[in-house]
């Protein structure tokens, strides 16, 4: 039984074993252990960006897949994301110093009338975990709040979330306003939330509907890759 | 609670009861703007709420839910109306009382109580005590307005259902509870249908009936109902009329009245005794459900194939109970995996 298992001393593991252990620790949402692991890798001379991508993003990818497949649920993912945040807190200033590459930037918020932010927070955390810079507008955002953030933050992606049938049509209000202002094509618009579906996303003029946070990350990466390809081609 | 509630009386007399359909999507059709609080209409447009309730009753509903889903302090603070939970709940029930008393037959006014929208401790910040207080305020309002029963709905977390049950006990009110199973057969927080049965058994103040509402489509909801098989109290099925589509500036659910009639009959065959719709279910759907329940004979418990061929496919391969979708037990401190 578990009582007979040996406690692991993280610092005694080699790099490969340590990263594997950090995957497990992220999966189980062990924040202190993740912080310790990040510090050990830093001491061993790992670049902050390498720790982010290989240890943290690698681990969160497994969490994301099991969430997508209905093996993990919101409570487990929140714990994992919280553990990752512990690691990110250490890495963030170092990443800024070392000028690490950025995958992309996203502005995200729950629409007006909706206070639900559980799914939105998951997307936010997992996007950060995947190396995106995320500006989180929180809940209850009117169209003006989205437009202002687009103007000041100049993100690649706008993410909108709604959990109620009474609030999901508001996403269309935001997208329509972007079209009116002639800025719709400047951004990739991703939408999500329990009552939505792919057809709904298309009908309101979003670029994609994301079923869950894991799919949101994959979709965002996909759109960023297309954007780079277009730039390269153009 | 020694007295028998109106809902329990009806359940003793009848094999099945027809609940109501949608509230939110119906209010949209009456002109509610997206993002506005439906509960404020209890005060600003009581006539429209009256029309909403009456639509369900005229279509044959034995039970209807009040327009108080979001009338709790946690949700109302968004509209700067956090102090109005009691009043708006009371008004929702008062309008309901009027409609039910004028129906000319027994109709149950069920005081709707939706989730707080917060995550409960330790994962989130909402403590059990605060959640109980939030629900209790709303429950007292619904009781004061004349609700026959409290109706806790669209819940995802076991902790939140427990808090609502405790609030119902404090208000000395009978209650029903339904959860939304919208994530691969489970609730967003990972609860399976059998886990809800076990949870209900552990509650001190037990619900009159419990079950599932909203979620994905009508098929998924019935698969969840089949998962309640071991329950020792009446089961509630309140499924959406298909899935939402966007048409000419408004939301339209694609389930037809015929489809919802099939759904109602299958729900009864699957063991549900209180059957209604959720998002997208209009009075026209309800009439067709009532007619089907009255005229079609009761059949055996449906197989999953029969459900999907009548109502459409499931959103996930499993209902979340098979071992391949059960995670390994979580470690709470660093140990090597066995």
Interface residues (C-beta under 8 A of the other chain):
Chain A: X1 X2 X5 X6 X7 X8 X10 X24 X25 X28 X29 X30 X33 X66 X69 X70 X71 X72 X73 X74 X75 X76 X78 X79 X111 X112 X113 X114 X115 X116 X117 X118 X119 X139 X140 X142 X163 X164 X165 X166 X167 X168 X169 X170 X172 X173 X194 X195 X196 X197 X199 X200 X203 X204 X212
Chain B: X22 X24 X25 X27 X28 X32 X34 X35 X36 X37 X38 X74 X75 X77 X78 X117 X119 X123 X124 X156 X180 X182 X183 X184 X185 X186 X187 X188 X189 X190 X243 X244 X245 X246 X247 X249 X250 X251 X279 X316 X318 X320 X324 X325 X326 X327 X330 X331 X332 X333 X334 X335 X336 X337 X338
